[in-house]
Structures are given as C-alpha cells and as structure tokens.
C-alpha cells in the first residue's frame, strides 16, 4: 500500500471516533473535503479530517471512498480548527459538530451539482441610507470600538432599552464594509430578524446581505452559506447557527441581546453561540460587540475583571421619551378576573381613548395552563411527562408543550365523571378572549408560537402595528425584545411571580432581564411609557430593581450570591444528563458515572445524581448529575478523561449527554 492513501473521515453519527477509508490516487481528497463513503449497507457523506499512511484496521477490512464531492471546495483549515475546538470543549463527536454547521443539502449523498459562481472583488460601499444622529454616549461607544478594528477586542455595550444600540451596530458595520471586510451579526430569535433585516437593508442598499437561521428552506440556507463562504455576502445576519458560518474576510462580530438563553443550543452539541462568537473574533483578530440592556452575569464579571471593555448607553436615543414608569398592581387586593385586574383594565381603556397602543405580556402559550375538575380536583396531566397538558380551546385539544402529545378536551372529568370542568390559569389565548369581552371594539391580536406559525405572519402583524391598525398586542417573549413600537405607551405583565421562587439559580437573572426587555417596548416615542406588573409580591427586591431601572444594584446582589454559592461566573460547571424508558436505569447509570468521575481525581467536585426538573418526558425517566470546578482547565481535563469511561458504562437503554456550561441545573 503506497503512502498517504488512507483518509480519516468523520460522519454525522453520535460516535466519538473517525473511520478509515482507502482512496484512489485519481481522486485524492484533502483535509476538509466532503466525500461519499460506504457505511453499513448504505452510503453517507463524510468529512475528511486527515490523511494517514496506516490504520489500526486490517487492510483487508478497509473500504474505499466512493467519490470526492468536487463541486464544494474543501473547508478551510481555520474552519476545521474551529469545529475541532467546539467538539473538544463541548464534548461532542466531531462528526455531529461538523455536519451541524453545514446546510442540509451538503449532507445528502445525491443532490444537484452546485455551479460555482464568480467571486467579485468587494465593491466600495454605496450613497448610505439615512443615518440617525448620535448622542454623546453613542458617539463615545462608536469611537472606542472603531479604534479596535484590525485586532481582537471584546466590548460589552450595556445600553438601556431604546438607547440606540442598533445605530451603533450599523455605524460599526459601515466601518467594517469600508475596510473591505465582512460583518456577522447574531440575534437570539428568528422573530427579530425581519425588522432588523429591513433596517439593515435600508441603511446599506445594494450591499449583499444574507440571512442564516433554521426557518429558511434548505436551498436558501445553502445559498446563504455559499455566499458567505465565497465572500459574496458582505453582511450575514442570523441566529445561533450563523456563528459557525465560514466567513473568510470576517472583520466584525456583533451579538445582540448577548444574555439571551436562545444562544445556547439545547440539543446535539450544546454550544453557546455567544461564547463561540468571542472565540471566532479572537482567532480572526477582529473586534466583537456584545450588546444588551441587561448583561449576563458572566459578561458583566468579565468586564469588571478587565477582560472586556465596557461601553454604556444610559439614556434613550429619543431625548423626549425617557424610561417608562414602572409600578406594581398588588393582586392580593385587586384580584384579577380572567387574569386581568381592574387597574390594568382601566389603564388599557385609557390608552384606547387616546388612540395609543398597549402590550399585554404573559409567559405562557395556550388558553390556560391546566384543565381542572371542581368536583374531585382532577387536572389534565401528560401521561408521558411530569407536566400538565395545556388547554388550547380553539383547536379543541389538550397539548403537552414538552413532548407534543395531544388529546381531545374531555366533556366530563375522567376521574369522577363530573361535567364541572374549568380552565385554571391564564394563557395568551384566554387573555385575548378576556380583553375582547372587557373592551368591545378594541383591535386585539395575539402573538405567540401557535398564532404565528404561518411564514410571514409576524411581519404582517408588525406592519399593522406600525400602521396603527392594532390597539392591543397579547403575547409571549416573542414580543419582549428587539421590536420598536413608537405608538406603544403601556405594557402590562401577567403571571411573572412563578419565576421568583424557582430552584434554578439563574431564574432571578432571567426574570429581571425579561421584565426589563418587555418594559422597554413602552414609551419609545415622544410620550413617556408606563409598565404595570400584576403581582402578589409587590415588595420583592427584584420588582423594586425593575421599577428603579437599577440593573447595577440588582446585578451586584446576584453576583454576591453566586460567589457565595460558588456558581458561575465564579465556578465552571457541567451536567451529565441521562434518560431511559426503563425505570431506575438513568439513576443507576449516573451513580456509576459519579463513582467513575471520583476515581479520576483532580480539582473537581462531583455531586450526587438527582431527578431532572422535568423528571419524566415523553415516557423517559430523566436525571442528571453536576460536576464543578473553580478553574475551567480542571473541568475540561476531567471531562476529557471521563467521556471514554461514560461510553464504556452506558447501556443501550440509556441516552446520555454532557452539557458544558449549562443554562439550567
């Protein structure tokens, strides 16, 4: 066998290994090549990671690559290195990581050949769209970040809602384009892309821009990926998956709403797009801006340690608007009816009289959380999960928001046969109906993942809001961030108390951020806004901090609590999550895993396994154990040594995954 005729190939399979294949001299791949290989009784697309002169597999058992896919140029070494780092850090198989970064058509054995397009030299940026005048804080932030072009630097742009962060982003993109570089901008939610896309296109008419998110058709994703890789796209705007897009002329990275939990992938390789974005900027030697009204405690700690520069925007861009007035409605006295208290209804009626718009925010979908029997206290639960079935009245069904199970709404109680069934709680659909009944003539529109399933539905609603054709928006977190409603002067918040006493150590941070974001939708025009929060705990420190717009004091308290409890950002943690259809099997696996981790030693604490917060999902028993270290390298050393032992311990009946830097514990 002549030298260098073995290709090491990774596949899109949950196995932490590569596979060796022979190749013909006439079609020699290189690291980064996509190839079609035999696997089992079929064929798969693989990625070549290295060439070798020998293999531990006996020559007679080595199979030969069918063909090298030659209509796609091999992945660049920098891209391969990024994927390898992600696989090692997040303890995921390199094949899964690599193929998660590719558009779906490239994973198919058979597809239409891609015709290469000529790559034009970057054109000078065209006459720009209309700029907004910068106030002093914006100008200072812009100047400081612009001074870092051409080298790696992280700037945490901490700006109150409505302070003009987006205008700073656009000016920085303008600078990157002027230098002949590409700009990558990440947003946390797909729902935020249409409005932002419109604004970016308006500012940069004629500049090639592509979107990158999971709701695009396969062909659209492929074309966007190719345009970015070939340098034809100068601006890439996308959600977390865009962070792995190949951009050979990257000059600037922006992560908007950097604290948003949507940047953390919760399936497959559980990566943080924000953290990978910082890594990409470092490796490319370019500046990165992390923008938000409520910085994550990890980013805030990095700024306080001097690792990140801090730029602040403490005033709103529209000088007359000011931050909204926030007050609590004590629902122990003003008891809500159908989820709405009298003071909130009165405030909504006042806005209708003034022809102003309102937003009612609730962090739940559906008609109500649960269907309840007044006779025997039966309530609708999912037989496959440790969760309630949610009532969706218009569809006439009960639905589990965890496993997707659906069933018809019963006419009588399954427990006692009583017909006295009633909804308990207040989802978006139920609040929509209550508003229509209480405020006849009001134009009410519900915005949640159920009502906005149709492509373009959210854009249509936003257009109607801008045109003044909607009086009251009722919605979930889809409405809480990013959108600009100049005529909206009132925000009402329903059902926020449930997060005050969560076992999750990040719950208070998330609730504060969510309330600040949704409050920030109010009063962004010339009329000052108002925010009314219905709560049984009006004196809670979190609500006081929201009312005072005092992020700094609240964050200082949370940081002190985290340091005392030895939680991030003062420690580094990973979770081993396991699930099984066999009762007790997940816990048995985790107990053996804990013993195995303890035998490795090092500076890492290994905790006892416990049931997951949702202990049962889709019929699977779910449990987890946590490992914690003061230093990141110590945790990584343990995980690297532990993972092969976990693969040896696992049974077919148990599915497991390592979640590094988890958001929920």
GIFEN-V683453 format. One record per helix or strand of 2 or more residues. SS is the DSSP state (hx for helix, st for strand). FROM is the first residue (numbers start at 0). TO is the last residue. If there is no record, write none. Layout:
SS;FROM;TO / SS;FROM;TO
This chain:
st;5;10 / st;18;21 / hx;24;26 / st;33;38 / st;41;51 / hx;58;60 / st;62;63 / st;66;67 / hx;76;88 / hx;93;99 / hx;103;106 / hx;135;145 / st;152;158 / hx;164;177 / st;181;185 / hx;189;202 / st;208;211 / hx;217;228 / st;234;237 / hx;239;243 / st;249;255 / hx;260;262 / hx;272;283 / st;286;291 / hx;296;303 / st;308;312 / st;324;329 / hx;341;352 / st;356;361 / st;369;372 / st;389;391 / st;396;398 / st;405;407 / st;420;423 / hx;427;437 / st;443;446 / hx;456;465 / st;471;474 / hx;476;478 / st;487;493 / hx;496;498 / hx;506;518 / st;529;534 / hx;540;546 / hx;550;564 / st;571;579 / hx;584;599 / st;603;605 / st;609;616 / st;619;628 / hx;631;648 / st;653;659
